[in-house]
Amino acid sequence: MIETLFGPVEVGRNYYYGTTESEGRFPLDDALGLIEGYSPPLARLMCRSGGQSPFESASGDLLAYGGIKVEG
C-alpha cells in the first residue's frame, strides 16, 4: 500500500531479497521515489506540517484539511 495525497493506492510490486533478510528491497519504490511508503508530495507535506507545529497537531491539521490520516 502506498500513501499519496489522494489516498492509499494498492500496488503489487516485487520484493528482492539480499544476502541477509534486512537487505531486501522493492525496486519500484526507488523508481517512484517513495519514502517509507509515502509519495514524495505527501512526505513533503508531512514534513512541512510537522516542522511548523507539534506532530499530533500537524496530524490533526492534515486530517482536517486534506483528509490525510497519519500518526502523530
BELKAQUI-V460182 format. One record per helix or strand of 2 or more residues. SS is the DSSP state (~ for helix, > for strand). FROM is the first residue (numbers start at 1). LEN is the number of residues. If there is no record, write none. Layout:
ss & from & len
SS & FROM & LEN
SS & FROM & LEN
This chain:
ss & from & len
> & 2 & 3
> & 7 & 3
~ & 21 & 3
~ & 27 & 6
~ & 40 & 13
~ & 55 & 12
